[in-house]
């Protein structure tokens, strides 16, 4: 569908003259813009959109957000669906001063690669200021920082020798993220306000780490020799008394205290989730998410997950799938290292789409402001105004 045809459909819709099929076509066209494929939807997509229009979305507001690059300008596309009134298509480029309705006394840069490393002897290394190359090689491993702001642990002892169990911890602040290659070759990506504690050298019997916040893992498969042959060495993650056991797999754990639950999402392989008592455990399949609430029952529930959304942070994006403003602003607090307060009622709106994590706070808020939510930046405090 061309832009001219779309404009004509929008005109007819606002005048109340659209057929149900035309409404579905317009809905699907906007969805194609939000998804980024730019193609006219197939008949099946139109039929699905028709079902959505006539059934499940009659009275709610949904904001579809997509980040674009227009030259050096960070831009965004928002689509508003309000089926009881009208449909709007909004594009934010570089708004004139005061256009957004926001008040910015200053701006805040996005987060970046920031972390500290605490060695077993208690010494602390600021990884931001550490030089490229060897950081520490006095213990059983050689620790190296790469040009890509990655810390790599490489065993320095000969195979078969047993080292004293010495623990290291990497912590990211609010506004930080970091990647570490663990002594067994597994990768761990830390989101902001997160930590990982691990032995500088794993034993042949177990690979075990402890985390807080949010961490994405790519675990390599490791074996040890036994009387019966090769035995897989499990990789165990402990997060707020939850135990995740993996072999060779990719998964994400979100254990932020303010999110109300611990969520483990599996991308590849398989993991086993268990609670401290050990009597309850569940197996995850790729594409599934296990959620453990913080209530006394602490039961494990499993559901299908939007994997792309969940690991978007690792790929430099915020991705939303029917998220409320409070969920979004908690991410803003952690990534931009700010405090968020609300003035008036908290807006009841849902957002769908993708925004880059590499834009300034003011640009991020300008994107959201097209939905009618306004903001003030006061130092490192953000005021959300309904």
N, C-alpha and C positions, 0 to 999 in steps of 0.2 A: 504494500500500500504506500502510495506516495504521500509526501507532506501535504500536498494540495487536497488529496482525497481525505486525509486524516482531519484536516481543518474543517472540511465540509461536514464530516461526521460529528466533530465536536460541536459545530454550529447547530446541527440537527438535534444533538443530544440536549444541548442547553435549551432549545426551543421545545423539547418534549416530543419530537417527531421521529425519534429513532425506533426502528423495529428491534425486537429482542436479538435477532441475529446481528444487526448493526451494532448494538451495544456490545455483544460478545466480540465482534471483530475489533472494535475500538479498544476494548479491554485487553485483548490478546496483543494488539499492536503496541500498547503501552508496556505490556509485560516483555515484549521482545526488545524494546528500548532499554528497559531496566536490566535485562539479562545480558545485553551487549551484543546480541547476534545481528541486530539490524535487519533481519529478514522478515518478510511477511509470514505470519504463522500459517502452519498447515491446517487443513480442515479439522483434524483431530484436536488441535490446540484451541481452535475457535469454539468447537463443541464443548471442550472442557471449560473455557472461559464463560460460555453461555450458562453452564451449570453453576459456576461461581456467582455470576451476576444474579441469577434468578433464585439462588438458594442461600448460600452460606455467608454472604457479605452485604446484607442490606443496609445496615445502619452504622457501620464502624468506619473509622478513618485509618487508612493505611498509607504510609509514606515510603515510596520506593526511592532509594538513594543509590547513585552510582558515581564513582569517582572517575574523572577523565583527566587527560593532560592536553591542554590547548597551548602549544608553545611552552612558555615558562610559567603559565598560569595554572594553578591547581583549580580544577573546575568540578562541578558535580551536577548530576541530573536528579531531580526529584519528581516523582509522579504521585499525585494525590488522588485517591479513590474515595469519593463520598457519594455512594450510590443513591442516597436520598436527596441529593442536591445537584452537584455538578462534578466534572472531572477537570483537573488542572494539570498542565505540564509546565514545569518550571526549570529553568537552567540558570545556575549561578556561575557568572564569569568573574568579573572584577566589579562589584557593586560600587556605586557612587557613595561618597561619605554619608553615613546616616541611613542608607537605604535599608539595611537589615533590621534596624530598630535596636540593635545592640549598643552597649556602651563599653568601650575599651579604653581604659586609662593606660594600659600597656599590653604587651603580648607575651605569650609563653611559648618557648620552642618545644618541639616534640622530644620524647625520650630518645635514648640511644644506647650504645654498648657501654655499660657501666657496671662494675662489680668489684668486690673485694675478695681476696683469698686469704683464709685463715689457716696457717699450717699447724701441724701437730704440736710444735713447740710453743704455740701461742702467738707467734709473730704474724702480722697482718700486712698484706701486700695490696696496694691500690692498683688494680689491673688497668685503670685508665692511664696511669702515669708510668706503668712498667714498660721497659724497653722491649722491642721485638727481640725474640731469641730466648735463651735459657733464663728461667726465673729462679729455679732451685734444683740442685742435683746432689744434695748431701745425703738424702735418704735412699729408700729402695727404688725410687722412680726419678726420672728426669722430667721436670715440668717446663714446658715451652709455651711462649705466647707467639701467635702467628700475626701476620699483617692483617688478617681478616678479623682480628679481635676474638680469637679462639684460643682456649687453653687446652693443651694436649698433655696427657700423662703417658709416659712410656716407661715400662719396667726397666730398671737398671741392673737388677740382680740376675745371676745366671739361673737358668731353669732348674727347678728342684730345690733351690734354697728357700727357706722360710724366713720371712721378715717379721719383726714385731708389728702388731696391728696398730697403725698410726693413722688417725683420722684427719682429713682436711675438710674444710667447709667453704663453699662459694656462695656469696650473698649478693643479690641485686637490690639496689634501693628502689624507691618509687621513682619512675622515670628512667629505669635501667632495664637492660636485658643482656644475656650473655650465653655463650655456647662453650661446653667443655667436652672433650673426648676423654672418657674414663679409662682407668688402667687396663681394662679388658678390650678396649676399642669401641665400646658402645658410646653413642652420642647422647647428650642431654642439653636441651635448649631451655633456659630459664627466662620466664617472663618477668615483668617488673614486680618488685616486692616479694621475691621468692628466694629460696635457698635449697642447697643440696649438700648433705653430709655423707662422706664416703671414705672407705679406707684407701690409703695411698697405694695399696697393692692388695688385690683380692686373693683369697685363699683358693685352693682347689675344691673346697667343699661348698662354698657359698659366695654369691655376689649380692651384697645387700647395701642399699642406700636409704637415706631418710630425706624427705622433702617437706617444704612448706610452700604455699603460694601455688604457682602453676608451672609445670615442667612437661616438656614433650620429650619422649625417649625413642631412640632407634637402637634396639638391643641386638647385639651380635650373638650368634649361637656359639657356646663354648662347651667343651667336653673334658672329662677327666677319665683316667684309666682305672678300672677296677678288676677284680678277679673274673668278672663275667664279661669284660669288654669295656667299650666306651659308654660312659654315663653322662647325660646332659647336666650341666651345672645351671641351676635355676638362677634367674635374676629377680631379686625381691626389692620392692619399693614399699616403704612404710610412710603413710601420710595420715596424720591425726588418728592413729590407732587402726587405720585400715591397711590391710596387707594385700599387695598386688604381686602375683607371682607370674613371671613370663620366662620364655625360653629364647626365641629369636623373633622379635616382633616390633611393631611401631604403635605407640599409644600416647595419649595425652591425659594428664591428671590435673584437675582444677580443684585445689583444696584451700582457696582463700576463705578466711573466717567469715567474712561478711556476705558470702553467697548462699548461706543457708544449707548447703549440702556439699558432699565431696563427689565429684563426677569424674569417672574414668571412661575414656572413649578409645575404642580399639580401631586402628586402621588396617593393620595386617597381622597375621599370626593368630595367637590365642593367649588369653591371660585368665588367671583365676583370682577372683576377689574374695577375700575373707575378712571376718571381724575378729577382734581380740580373743574372744572365747574359743574361736576355732571351730565351733559347731556349725556355723553357717558359711557356705561359700557358693559362689556362682561362677560359671564359665561364660566368658564373652566371646562372641563371634565378630568378625570384621563388620564395621558399620554400626555396632551396638554401643550403648553407653550404660554403665552401671552408676546408679545414684544412691548414696547413703545419706540419709538425713541426719541432722544433729540432735534429733529428739531421742528420748531414752530408749525407744524400741530399736533404733538404728537398723531398720530392715533394709535389704538390698533390693532395689527395683531396677529392671532392665528394659530399655526401649531402643528403638531405632534412632540414630542421631544424624544431624546434618554435619558430617565430618568436615566438609570444606569450611563451614562457619567456625567450627571449634578450633581448627588449627590455623585460621586466618592470621592470628597474631604473629605466628612464627614466620609467615610469609609477608609481613609488613602491612597488614590490613586490619581494619575493623570490619567485621561482617555481621549483619543483623538479620534475624529471621523472626519477625513478630516480637521484637524486643520493646520493652517499655523504657521511658526516659530515665528511670532510676537505675536500671541495669546499665544503660549506656553511660551515665554519669559516674558510676562506680569505676568503669574502665577508664574514663577520663581522669579521675582522681589518681589512679595508679600510674597511668602512662605519662601524664603531664605534671605529676607531683603537685597537685592543687587540692584545695578543700572546696567542696560543693555544698551550698546551702540553698534552700527553697524559700521563695517569697510568694506567699499566697498558696493556692491549691496546686498540688502536683499534677501536671498535665497527664491526662489519660489518653495517650496516643501510642500507636504501634508503628515500628519502623522496620523496613526490609531493605537491604542493599549493602553496599560496600563503600568504605571510605579509607583512603590511605592513612597509615599511622605516621607518615613522614611530613605531614603538613602542620603548620603552626596552630595553636589553640584557637586563635581568632577565626581562621579559615574553617576549622572544624565546626565551631559554633555558628558561623554564618550559614553553613550548609543546613544545619538543623533549624535555623531561625526561619526558613521558608515555610515551615509547618505551623508557624504561629507561636512558637516558643521563643522568648527573648532572654538575653543574658547580659550580665555585667561582669567584667573582669576587674576585680579590685585587688591589685597585688597578685597574690597566689590564691585568692578566693574567687570562686565563680558563683554568682547569684543567678538562679534559674527563676525567671518571672513568667507566670502563666498569663 
